[in-house]
Amino acid sequence: MKLPEQSASAGDPQDAVSDEEVSLLLKVLALTDRQVAAGKVRPAAEAFAEIRRRLLPPSRANPYF
């Protein structure tokens, strides 16, 4: 992604893609903020432990994986 000061001209097609990407990233951040505020998140260690529990047989469910 180009920074504004790096663009060659205002009509550079790469800038349009960058603007879209920035807009989408800002939307994701806003959604994340709302989820955190609503208490809908949990620590990554918990989330990955749950995924391992679901996917791996008990003999392979190593918490240090």
C-alpha positions in Angstrom: 0.0 0.0 0.0 1.4 3.4 -1.0 1.5 6.3 1.4 -0.1 9.5 0.1 3.3 11.2 -0.2 4.6 8.4 -2.3 2.0 8.6 -5.1 3.1 9.9 -8.4 -0.2 11.7 -9.2 -3.7 12.0 -7.9 -5.1 9.9 -10.8 -2.8 6.9 -10.1 -4.9 3.7 -10.3 -2.9 2.2 -7.4 -4.1 5.0 -5.1 -7.7 4.0 -5.7 -7.0 0.4 -4.6 -5.1 1.8 -1.6 -8.1 4.0 -0.7 -10.4 1.0 -0.9 -8.1 -1.1 1.3 -7.8 1.6 3.9 -11.5 2.0 4.0 -12.0 -1.7 4.5 -9.4 -1.9 7.2 -11.1 1.0 9.0 -14.4 -0.8 8.9 -12.8 -4.0 10.3 -11.2 -1.9 13.1 -14.6 -0.3 13.9 -16.2 -3.7 14.1 -13.5 -5.1 16.3 -13.9 -2.1 18.7 -17.6 -2.8 18.9 -17.0 -6.5 19.6 -14.5 -5.7 22.4 -16.9 -3.2 23.9 -19.7 -5.8 23.9 -17.4 -8.4 25.5 -17.6 -10.7 22.5 -13.8 -11.4 22.5 -11.6 -13.8 24.4 -7.8 -14.2 24.8 -6.1 -15.8 21.8 -4.8 -18.7 23.9 -8.4 -19.6 24.8 -9.6 -19.4 21.2 -6.7 -21.5 19.9 -7.1 -24.1 22.7 -10.8 -24.5 21.7 -9.8 -24.9 18.0 -7.2 -27.5 18.9 -9.8 -29.3 21.1 -12.2 -29.5 18.2 -9.8 -30.5 15.5 -7.2 -32.8 17.2 -7.8 -36.1 18.9 -7.2 -36.0 22.7 -3.8 -37.6 22.4 -2.6 -34.8 20.1 -4.2 -31.8 21.9 -1.0 -30.4 23.2 -1.5 -27.0 24.9 2.1 -26.0 23.9 1.5 -26.6 20.1 
